[in-house]
Amino acid sequence: MRSLLIGSFFAGIGGGLLIEFVGAFNTSAWLSPETFVIFAAIIIGGLGNNAGAIAGSLAVPVIFVELPEFLPQIGSNPALIPETDNMVVGALLIATLWFRPQDSYRSARRTSPGCCGFRRVPAPREGAPPVADNALACSGLVKAFGGVQAVRGATFSVPEGHVCALIGPNGAGKSTAVNLIAGTMTADEGRVRLGGTDITGWPANRIARAGLIRTYQLSREFGRLTVLENLMVAPAGQPGESLLSVFLRPALVRAAERENLERALRTLRAFGLYDLRDSYAGDLSGGQKRLLELARSVMALPRAAGPRVLLLDEPTAGLSPAYTSVVWEQIARITQAGTAALAVEQNVDRALASAGHVYVLVAGANHVSGASAEIAALDLAAIFLGHDEASSARPEPEKGLNI
């Protein structure tokens, strides 16, 4: 948003000066050839890095468009050189799209300053979560959409260093509950506490900076950034986010970026993604994208003392059994360092095997909760089927309700 505002500011100044120059707005002042040159510069240089954007801006508008204007006239046709410019730029654009569709300039690979190996993942901690050291506590969450109550008094608590699972039939309100906790939706009623702080009603970005990081059902990687760059943008409050710091405190910016780089490389090694660090995130497989999103979430967790919570909305949706096991192993490894995790999981068997405490949500309300062994002894199929039958037996809503 800041970049857009700064660019729009200078564009507005340029537009004002242009009006003074031409005397009145003229639609013929900007034709398709100018647009073609700008798009060619973007595509040839690439959007993936600053150096590519600068190289494209210099190569196309300056070298191939402006400099030939100073060449001696060839033949008797004064339009020969401009037309030749368009042909050259077009040929360069086609060559870029054919041979280097990602861009013509690519940043050099960064070398790893260290490594980090895997640790054996211990079994999940079972038993009811204690109340004293809850990293996340939600009580009485309510959310209605017109005449439909998606969440009805849902209550959860997740202690530090524990994995809790949230399961239930389709339409039970699990994802809505996650949205209420993360701040992407506002609850009609209820409270959410992160550590000892009441974060009810906080916007999502403030909640994330406070220590609660969420993922989504569909992976949301930055496809045109590399795997390493996806992790580098995750930490909040980087000195380089301030334009003044970039120019006035460059040493601080470089030191913070070196620290983030070393941390990102260690994280990639821990998640088995180090060899893909320079690959575009959009080119990864579904399982690799899930691991990347989980690794990026770890990078986004605050390093200062305070609550650290991962809110995972179906982290293994659509994955093969092999990748499902890898993702849950990584979740368990993360929690061993004290991070709390609340995961929505459609695979009930996996949730019971990997989480220490399980909440069963039915029709937007807590149906039962307990240690995974206790929940495994229940007839969950009958519970879920009963919910589906109850849903189908509900009367039609009255006319006029906005549902």
N, C-alpha and C positions, 0 to 999 in steps of 0.2 A: 504494500500500500504506500509506503514511503517513497519507494522508487517510482511508482506511478505518479504520485503527486509532484515529485521533483521534475520528472520528465514532462509532465503536463504544464508545469510552471514555465519552463523554457520554451515549450512548444507554443504556449500562449503569447510569450514575448515575440517569438518569431512570426506568429500570425499577425500580431499588431504591426510589426515593422513591415511586413509584406503588404498589408493594406495601405500603409502610408506610401509605399513605393509604387504600387499599381494604381492607387487612387480609388479603386472600388473593387469589390469582390468579383472575380472573373473565373468561371468554372473551367475555362481553357488553360488556366495557369498551372493546373496539375492534371496531367493526362496519364494514360496507361504506361508510356515508356518510363516515367519517373517511378511509378509503382513497381514496374518490372525490375528496375535497377535495385530498389530497396529490398525486395524479396530475394533477388539473386544474391545480394550481399549477406542476408541472413542465412540463406541455405548453404552458400559456399563456405562462409566462415563457421557457421554452426552456432547453436544456442547452448551447447554443453559447457562452455567455459569462456571466461573473459577474453583470453588471448585470441580465441577463434573469432569472437565478435569483432574485436579490433582489427584483426587481419582481414576479415571479409569487408569491413567498412573502408579500409584503405585500398584493398585490391580492386574492388569493383567500381565504386563511384569515382575514385581518384585516378588509379592507374589505367583502367580500361575505358573510362568515360571522359574524364576531364583532360588528362595529359595528351591524348591524341588530338585534341583541338589545337594544340600548338605545333603540330606537324605540318610540313609544307603540303599544299593542296596537290592531290593526285588527279591528273586529268582535268577535264573541264566540268565535272559534276561536283558542285560544292557539298552535296549531301552524301558523297561516297564514304567519307570517314565516319560520320555519325551512324550510317547504316552498317558499316563494317563493325563499329563498336557493338551494336546490338547482336550481330552475328557471333562475335567473339564471346560476349557475355552469355549468350544462349548456349553456345557450344560448351563453355566452361560449366554452366549450370547442368547441362545434360550429363557431362562427364562426372560431375560430383555426385549426382543422383545415381549414376550407374555403378561407379567404382567405390565411392565413399558415402553411402546414404546417410550415415550418422553425422558426418561433417568432414571437412577437408583437413581440419586441424584437431589434433587430439593431445591432451596433456600427457606428459611423461609419467611413467609409472612411479609411484612412491615406494621406496624400499621400507621394509619392516624393521623397526628398531628393536623388536623383541618378539617373544612368542608366549603363548599361554596354552597349556594343554587341558585336557578334560579331567575332571575328578569323578570318582565313582559316585553315582547318584544313590543316596540312601532311600530306604522305603519311606513312603509318606507318613507323616505323623497323624495318628488317629486320636479320636476322642473329641468331646465337645470343646469348641474354642473358648479359652478363658476370657473373662470380661476385662481384666485389668490392663492387658497390653494390646488391646485391639488397635490395629493400624487403621481399620475402616469399620465404621458402625453406622448402619442405616436403620431407621425405625419408622414404621407407619407410612411408607411411601404410597401415595395415591396419585393416579393419573387417569383422567377420563378424556375421551375424544367424542364430544357430543354425548350421545346416549350410551356409548360403549366404555366400560371401565376396564382399561387394559391392565392396570396395577391397582390392587386393593389391599392396602395395609401391609405391603411386603416389608420384611425385616431381615437384615443380614448383619453378620459381624465376621471380620477376618483378622486373626491375630498376626503379629509379626512373625515372619518365617514360616507361615503355613500356606498350604494350597487348599482353597475351598472351591467346590464345584456347584454350579447352579444348573439344575436339570429340570425338565418338564416337557409336556407334549407341545406340539406346534400350536402357536397362538396363546401360550400360557402367559406371555408378557415378559419373557426373560430379557429380550433385547431392549424393550422399553425401560425395564428396571435399570439396565446398564446405562442407557441414555440419561436417565434421571440422576444417577450417581455421578456420571462424568460431567454433567452440566450442559449437555447438548439439548436437553429438554428440561423444562421447569416443572417440578412436582406441584400438584395442587395442594397436597398436604404431606407431612412427614419431615424428618430431619436427617441430614447426612453429616457425619463427623469424620474428619480425617485426622487421626491421632487424637489430640485433645481439642481440635479446632472445629467449630461448627461452620461448614462450608455450604450450607443450604442457600440456594439462590445465587451462588457465585457463577460467573461465566466460565466456560470450558477452559479458556486459556489460563485464567487465574488458578483454577483447580489443578491444571497440569503443572504449572510452576510450583505449586504447593507440594507436589510429590505424588499425584495420582495420574498415571499414564494409561491410556486405553488403546485398544486395537479394535478393528471392525471385522464384520463377517467377511467382507471382500478386502483383500490386501490393497493398501493404498500407498504403494511405493512411488517415488519420483522416477518415472520410467526413463526420462532423458538425462538423468544423472547416473553416475557410476555407483556401484555398490558401496564403495568407500565414501563417496560424496553423500550418499543417503544417510550414513552414520554421522558424518561431519556436521550436517546441518541440524542434528537432533538436540544437542545440549542448549539449554535456554540461557539467556543472559551473557552471550559471548561478547567480549569487547569489540569485536569487528562488526557487531550489529549497529554500532554508533558511527555515523559518518565523521563526527569530530574526532573520535578515537583513532580512526583509520589514518587521519592526517596528523593529529597532534600527539598520539601515543602509539606509534607504529611498533615499538619494541614490545609493548604489552600485548598488542594484537597478535604479533608473531609468536610470542611465548605461549599464549593461550591456544593458538592453533596447533603449535607443536605438541602441546599436552593432549589436545583433543585427537590429534592424529595418532599418537602412540596408543591412546586408550581405544580408539576405533580399530586399529590394527589388532590389538590384543583381543578385542571383542569378536572380530571376524574370525580369528583363529579359534576361539572358544566355540563359535557356532559353525565351524567347518566351512566358512565362506571366504577364507583368505585368498585362495587361488582365483576367486572370481571378483576380486576387489576392483579391477579396472574394467569389468564388464558392465554394460548398461543394465540397470535394474529391470527395465522392461523386457529384456531378453531372457530372464531367468525362468525356470520352471515354477509351477505352482507351489511345490514344497519349498523350493529355495526362496521364493518371495515371502512365504510365511516365516521362515527362519530370519530373513532380512528384516521383516517388520518387528519380530520379537527382539532382534539385536538392536534395532533402532530405538525401540522402547526402553531397553536397558540403558542406552546412551542418553536418553532424555531424562532418566531419573536423576533427581538432584543428588549431588555428592555431599552436601552439608548434612549435619545431623537433623533428623526429623523423619516423619513417616515416608515410606516408599511402598507404593501400591501399584500393582499391575491389574488392570481391568481388561480381561480378554474375552471378546465376543466371538465365540466359536472359532478358536485358534486353529483347529484342525479340519475345518469344513472343506470337503472335497479332496482331501489328501489320501494318498495310499496308506495302507497299514504301516509300511516301513517309515514313511515320513511322519505319520501320526505318533509313532513311538519316539522318534527323534525330537519332535516338538515338545512332547510331554517330559522327556528327559531333561530338556533345556529349561523348562518351567521349574522342574524340581530343583535343578542346579541353582537357578537364580534365587529361589526362596531360601536356600541354605545360607545365604549371606544376610538374611534378615528381611528380605523383601516379602511382602504379603501379596498373594495372588487370588483373585476371584475370577473363575473361568466359567463362561457359559459353554456347555458341552452337549451336543446332540447324541454322541456316542456314549450311551449310559454305561456300558461295560468298561470303557476307557476311563470315564469319570470315577467310577467306583474303585478302579484299580490304582488311580493316580492321585486322587485327592484324599486328604485326611478327613475332611468334613464335607457333607453334601446337603444342600438345600433343595427340596422338591417344591417347585412352584406350579400351582394348578389354578387356572382361571384368575391369574393375577395375584393370588394370595399364597402365603406359606401353607403348604399341606402337611409337610413333615420335614424334620431335619435331624441330623445326627451323624455319628461316625459312619464311615463308608461301609464297615461291616454290618452295622445295624440297618442301613438303608438297603444293602444287598439282600437282606433276609426278607424284605417286603415284596409283595406282589406288585411291582411297578407297572407291569403291563395292564393289570386290572385298574390301577389308579389312572393311568393315562387314557385307557379306553373309556372309563367312566366319565372323564373330562370331555372326551369327544362326543359321547352320547348326550351329555348334559348340554353341550354347546349346540348340537343339532336340534335338541328339544326346546330351545329357547323360543319364546313367542316372537313374532315379527315386531319390529319397533313401530311405535305410533307415528302417524304421518306428521311431518313438520319437524321431526328431530334431525339434527345435522350429524350424521354418523359417517 
